[in-house]
Amino acid sequence: KTAVNSIAHDEVGYNLSLNSTAGNLSKVYVLDVLPFDGDSRGSSFSGSYTLKDDKITLLLTASAPPVKSQMSVYYTTDTAIRTKGTGGDIPKADIFGNDDPSGLSDSFTAGGVSWVKANDNGDNTWSVPQDTQPAAIMICGNISRYERLGATVTLKLDDAKGKDVYVNDASTRAEEYEQATIESGKASVQVLNRKISGLAWFDKNNDGSYRAESDEILSGVGVK
């Protein structure tokens, strides 16, 4: 798990990748509980966010095409997922058990919350309904040997403030992991303070300095 950029203005992006080199990975579940204010990872922010363009990018690649892997994207808007882990902490991918992802319906329950399948747009993106605010995203399926899963989630920030911090991570499980859950590192993004200040004036003598006795102060000057 990595951040697209460590500094943000009005959007935050995260990349996730999973490779299969030793052999096929079956019954793969990847869980990404999105940042929330005060989470145990260190997120601290004001305002809210939605998915940029209401989409998640999912790209499967192979060292020797064609790609054989098959993955699907689900999401939940239920914020209760944030405390479904051990001791009320953020849960891991083992909440999905050992069920075969190919048998999942378009909506199902796991970890005590409802999950809904995103719409496959056929262009490496999956959509959620407009202005939906997912609390978590789950990617599931099978990854063939020497193939790679890559996913990008971009959050469109609303009313973010300078020094807000969004920290994200993910976890995955597969049948070949023998019930172990693999956790990614944390990816942190901070919102940059932005401020323009100063004096706008008409420099009548073109000397580059403001002189009260000769120059004219301008009011209502916009910055684009």
C-alpha positions as a Markdown table, in Angstrom:
| # | Residue | x | y | z |
|---|---|---|---|---|
| 1 | Lys | 0.0 | 0.0 | 0.0 |
| 2 | Thr | 1.4 | 3.4 | -1.0 |
| 3 | Ala | 0.2 | 6.9 | -1.3 |
| 4 | Val | 0.0 | 8.5 | -4.8 |
| 5 | Asn | 1.4 | 11.7 | -3.2 |
| 6 | Ser | 2.4 | 12.3 | 0.4 |
| 7 | Ile | 1.1 | 15.9 | 0.2 |
| 8 | Ala | -2.5 | 16.7 | -0.8 |
| 9 | His | -4.7 | 19.6 | -1.6 |
| 10 | Asp | -8.2 | 18.5 | -2.5 |
| 11 | Glu | -7.8 | 14.7 | -3.1 |
| 12 | Val | -6.0 | 11.8 | -1.6 |
| 13 | Gly | -4.9 | 8.7 | -3.6 |
| 14 | Tyr | -3.7 | 5.3 | -2.6 |
| 15 | Asn | -2.2 | 2.4 | -4.7 |
| 16 | Leu | -2.5 | -1.2 | -3.7 |
| 17 | Ser | -0.6 | -4.1 | -5.3 |
| 18 | Leu | -0.6 | -7.9 | -4.9 |
| 19 | Asn | 1.7 | -10.2 | -6.8 |
| 20 | Ser | 1.6 | -14.0 | -7.2 |
| 21 | Thr | 5.0 | -15.4 | -7.9 |
| 22 | Ala | 5.2 | -18.7 | -6.0 |
| 23 | Gly | 2.0 | -20.1 | -7.4 |
| 24 | Asn | -1.7 | -19.5 | -7.9 |
| 25 | Leu | -3.6 | -17.6 | -5.1 |
| 26 | Ser | -7.2 | -18.7 | -4.6 |
| 27 | Lys | -10.0 | -17.4 | -2.5 |
| 28 | Val | -8.2 | -14.0 | -2.2 |
| 29 | Tyr | -9.8 | -11.3 | -0.2 |
| 30 | Val | -8.3 | -7.8 | 0.1 |
| 31 | Leu | -9.8 | -5.5 | 2.7 |
| 32 | Asp | -9.3 | -1.7 | 2.7 |
| 33 | Val | -11.0 | 0.1 | 5.5 |
| 34 | Leu | -10.8 | 3.7 | 4.4 |
| 35 | Pro | -9.4 | 6.5 | 6.7 |
| 36 | Phe | -11.7 | 7.9 | 9.4 |
| 37 | Asp | -11.0 | 10.7 | 11.9 |
| 38 | Gly | -9.3 | 9.4 | 15.0 |
| 39 | Asp | -8.6 | 5.9 | 13.7 |
| 40 | Ser | -5.8 | 3.8 | 15.3 |
| 41 | Arg | -3.6 | 4.3 | 12.2 |
| 42 | Gly | -3.2 | 8.0 | 13.0 |
| 43 | Ser | -5.8 | 9.7 | 10.7 |
| 44 | Ser | -6.9 | 13.1 | 11.9 |
| 45 | Phe | -9.0 | 15.3 | 9.7 |
| 46 | Ser | -12.1 | 17.5 | 9.3 |
| 47 | Gly | -14.7 | 17.4 | 6.6 |
| 48 | Ser | -15.7 | 14.3 | 4.6 |
| 49 | Tyr | -14.8 | 12.7 | 1.3 |
| 50 | Thr | -16.3 | 10.6 | -1.6 |
| 51 | Leu | -14.7 | 8.5 | -4.2 |
| 52 | Lys | -13.3 | 10.6 | -7.0 |
| 53 | Asp | -15.6 | 10.1 | -10.1 |
| 54 | Asp | -17.4 | 7.4 | -8.0 |
| 55 | Lys | -14.8 | 4.9 | -9.3 |
| 56 | Ile | -12.2 | 2.5 | -8.2 |
| 57 | Thr | -9.4 | 1.5 | -10.6 |
| 58 | Leu | -8.6 | -2.2 | -10.8 |
| 59 | Leu | -5.9 | -3.5 | -13.2 |
| 60 | Leu | -4.8 | -7.1 | -13.6 |
| 61 | Thr | -1.6 | -7.7 | -15.5 |
| 62 | Ala | 0.4 | -10.8 | -16.5 |
| 63 | Ser | 4.1 | -11.4 | -17.3 |
| 64 | Ala | 2.8 | -13.6 | -20.1 |
| 65 | Pro | -0.6 | -12.5 | -21.4 |
| 66 | Pro | -3.5 | -13.2 | -21.6 |
| 67 | Val | -4.5 | -12.5 | -18.0 |
| 68 | Lys | -6.2 | -15.5 | -16.3 |
| 69 | Ser | -6.8 | -13.8 | -12.9 |
| 70 | Gln | -10.4 | -12.8 | -12.0 |
| 71 | Met | -11.2 | -10.2 | -9.3 |
| 72 | Ser | -14.3 | -8.3 | -8.3 |
| 73 | Val | -14.9 | -5.2 | -6.2 |
| 74 | Tyr | -17.4 | -4.8 | -3.3 |
| 75 | Tyr | -18.0 | -2.0 | -0.9 |
| 76 | Thr | -19.8 | -1.1 | 2.3 |
| 77 | Thr | -21.2 | 2.2 | 3.5 |
| 78 | Asp | -21.7 | 0.9 | 7.0 |
| 79 | Thr | -19.3 | 2.7 | 9.3 |
| 80 | Ala | -19.7 | -0.1 | 11.9 |
| 81 | Ile | -17.1 | -2.0 | 9.9 |
| 82 | Arg | -14.5 | 0.3 | 11.4 |
| 83 | Thr | -14.8 | -1.5 | 14.8 |
| 84 | Lys | -15.3 | -5.1 | 13.7 |
| 85 | Gly | -11.8 | -6.2 | 14.4 |
| 86 | Thr | -10.2 | -7.6 | 17.6 |
| 87 | Gly | -11.0 | -5.5 | 20.6 |
| 88 | Gly | -13.1 | -3.1 | 18.5 |
| 89 | Asp | -10.2 | -2.1 | 16.3 |
| 90 | Ile | -10.1 | -2.0 | 12.5 |
| 91 | Pro | -10.8 | -5.5 | 11.1 |
| 92 | Lys | -8.6 | -7.6 | 8.8 |
| 93 | Ala | -9.4 | -9.6 | 5.7 |
| 94 | Asp | -10.1 | -12.8 | 7.7 |
| 95 | Ile | -13.6 | -11.5 | 8.4 |
| 96 | Phe | -14.5 | -13.0 | 5.1 |
| 97 | Gly | -13.6 | -16.6 | 6.1 |
| 98 | Asn | -12.7 | -19.2 | 3.5 |
| 99 | Asp | -15.7 | -18.8 | 1.2 |
| 100 | Asp | -15.1 | -19.0 | -2.5 |
| 101 | Pro | -15.5 | -15.5 | -3.9 |
| 102 | Ser | -16.9 | -16.9 | -7.2 |
| 103 | Gly | -20.0 | -17.9 | -5.2 |
| 104 | Leu | -20.7 | -14.5 | -3.7 |
| 105 | Ser | -24.0 | -12.8 | -4.7 |
| 106 | Asp | -24.2 | -9.1 | -5.6 |
| 107 | Ser | -24.9 | -8.4 | -2.0 |
| 108 | Phe | -24.0 | -10.4 | 1.1 |
| 109 | Thr | -23.1 | -10.0 | 4.8 |
| 110 | Ala | -19.7 | -10.4 | 6.3 |
| 111 | Gly | -18.1 | -8.9 | 9.4 |
| 112 | Gly | -21.5 | -7.9 | 10.7 |
| 113 | Val | -22.1 | -5.5 | 7.8 |
| 114 | Ser | -23.7 | -5.6 | 4.3 |
| 115 | Trp | -21.4 | -5.6 | 1.2 |
| 116 | Val | -22.6 | -4.6 | -2.3 |
| 117 | Lys | -20.9 | -5.4 | -5.6 |
| 118 | Ala | -19.6 | -2.4 | -7.5 |
| 119 | Asn | -20.4 | -2.0 | -11.2 |
| 120 | Asp | -17.8 | -3.4 | -13.6 |
| 121 | Asn | -17.4 | -0.7 | -16.3 |
| 122 | Gly | -15.3 | -2.9 | -18.5 |
| 123 | Asp | -12.5 | -0.4 | -18.7 |
| 124 | Asn | -10.5 | -1.4 | -15.6 |
| 125 | Thr | -12.8 | 0.7 | -13.3 |
| 126 | Trp | -15.6 | -0.2 | -11.0 |
| 127 | Ser | -18.3 | 2.3 | -10.1 |
| 128 | Val | -20.4 | 3.0 | -7.0 |
| 129 | Pro | -23.6 | 5.0 | -7.0 |
| 130 | Gln | -23.0 | 8.8 | -7.3 |
| 131 | Asp | -21.7 | 10.5 | -4.1 |
| 132 | Thr | -21.6 | 7.2 | -2.2 |
| 133 | Gln | -19.3 | 7.3 | 0.8 |
| 134 | Pro | -17.8 | 3.9 | 1.2 |
| 135 | Ala | -16.5 | 3.0 | 4.6 |
| 136 | Ala | -14.5 | 0.1 | 3.3 |
| 137 | Ile | -13.7 | -1.6 | 0.0 |
| 138 | Met | -13.1 | -5.3 | -0.6 |
| 139 | Ile | -11.5 | -6.9 | -3.6 |
| 140 | Cys | -11.8 | -10.7 | -4.1 |
| 141 | Gly | -11.2 | -13.5 | -6.5 |
| 142 | Asn | -8.3 | -15.6 | -7.8 |
| 143 | Ile | -4.8 | -14.5 | -8.9 |
| 144 | Ser | -2.8 | -16.7 | -11.2 |
| 145 | Arg | 0.9 | -17.3 | -10.9 |
| 146 | Tyr | 3.1 | -14.5 | -12.3 |
| 147 | Glu | 0.1 | -12.1 | -12.4 |
| 148 | Arg | -0.4 | -8.9 | -10.5 |
| 149 | Leu | -3.4 | -7.1 | -9.0 |
| 150 | Gly | -3.1 | -3.3 | -8.9 |
| 151 | Ala | -5.8 | -1.0 | -7.5 |
| 152 | Thr | -6.1 | 2.7 | -7.0 |
| 153 | Val | -8.5 | 4.5 | -4.7 |
| 154 | Thr | -8.8 | 8.3 | -4.9 |
| 155 | Leu | -10.7 | 10.2 | -2.4 |
| 156 | Lys | -12.2 | 13.6 | -3.2 |
| 157 | Leu | -11.9 | 15.8 | -0.1 |
| 158 | Asp | -14.6 | 18.1 | 1.1 |
| 159 | Asp | -13.8 | 20.9 | 3.5 |
| 160 | Ala | -10.3 | 19.6 | 4.2 |
| 161 | Lys | -8.1 | 21.8 | 6.4 |
| 162 | Gly | -4.3 | 22.3 | 6.4 |
| 163 | Lys | -2.4 | 19.6 | 8.4 |
| 164 | Asp | -5.3 | 17.1 | 8.1 |
| 165 | Val | -3.8 | 13.6 | 7.9 |
| 166 | Tyr | -5.3 | 10.6 | 6.1 |
| 167 | Val | -3.6 | 7.2 | 6.9 |
| 168 | Asn | -4.6 | 4.0 | 5.1 |
| 169 | Asp | -3.5 | 0.4 | 5.0 |
| 170 | Ala | -5.0 | -2.9 | 3.8 |
| 171 | Ser | -4.9 | -6.6 | 4.6 |
| 172 | Thr | -5.3 | -9.7 | 2.5 |
| 173 | Arg | -5.8 | -13.4 | 2.9 |
| 174 | Ala | -5.8 | -16.4 | 0.5 |
| 175 | Glu | -6.3 | -20.1 | 0.9 |
| 176 | Glu | -2.6 | -20.6 | 0.3 |
| 177 | Tyr | -1.7 | -18.4 | 3.2 |
| 178 | Glu | -3.0 | -21.2 | 5.5 |
| 179 | Gln | -5.4 | -18.8 | 7.3 |
| 180 | Ala | -2.8 | -16.2 | 7.9 |
| 181 | Thr | -3.6 | -12.6 | 7.2 |
| 182 | Ile | -1.0 | -10.4 | 5.5 |
| 183 | Glu | -1.0 | -6.7 | 6.4 |
| 184 | Ser | 0.4 | -3.9 | 4.3 |
| 185 | Gly | 2.4 | -1.0 | 5.6 |
| 186 | Lys | 0.7 | 2.3 | 6.3 |
| 187 | Ala | 0.4 | 5.0 | 3.7 |
| 188 | Ser | 0.0 | 8.6 | 5.0 |
| 189 | Val | -1.1 | 11.8 | 3.2 |
| 190 | Gln | -1.1 | 15.3 | 4.8 |
| 191 | Val | -3.1 | 18.2 | 3.5 |
| 192 | Leu | -0.9 | 21.2 | 2.8 |
| 193 | Asn | -1.7 | 24.6 | 4.3 |
| 194 | Arg | -2.5 | 27.1 | 1.6 |
| 195 | Lys | -2.6 | 30.9 | 2.1 |
| 196 | Ile | -1.9 | 33.9 | 0.1 |
| 197 | Ser | -1.5 | 37.3 | 1.8 |
| 198 | Gly | -0.1 | 40.7 | 1.1 |
| 199 | Leu | -0.9 | 44.0 | -0.3 |
| 200 | Ala | -2.2 | 44.7 | -3.8 |
| 201 | Trp | -1.4 | 48.2 | -5.2 |
| 202 | Phe | -1.1 | 50.1 | -8.5 |
| 203 | Asp | 2.6 | 50.9 | -8.8 |
| 204 | Lys | 2.4 | 54.3 | -10.4 |
| 205 | Asn | 6.1 | 54.9 | -10.7 |
| 206 | Asn | 7.0 | 51.2 | -11.5 |
| 207 | Asp | 9.7 | 51.0 | -8.9 |
| 208 | Gly | 8.4 | 47.7 | -7.4 |
| 209 | Ser | 7.8 | 49.2 | -3.9 |
| 210 | Tyr | 4.7 | 50.4 | -2.3 |
| 211 | Arg | 4.8 | 54.2 | -1.5 |
| 212 | Ala | 1.8 | 55.5 | 0.3 |
| 213 | Glu | 2.4 | 59.0 | -1.0 |
| 214 | Ser | 2.2 | 58.0 | -4.7 |
| 215 | Asp | 0.8 | 54.5 | -5.1 |
| 216 | Glu | -2.8 | 53.4 | -5.0 |
| 217 | Ile | -4.0 | 50.5 | -2.8 |
| 218 | Leu | -6.4 | 48.1 | -4.8 |
| 219 | Ser | -9.3 | 46.4 | -3.0 |
| 220 | Gly | -11.3 | 43.3 | -4.0 |
| 221 | Val | -8.5 | 41.8 | -6.1 |
| 222 | Gly | -9.1 | 38.1 | -6.8 |
| 223 | Val | -6.5 | 35.4 | -7.2 |
| 224 | Lys | -6.9 | 32.6 | -9.8 |
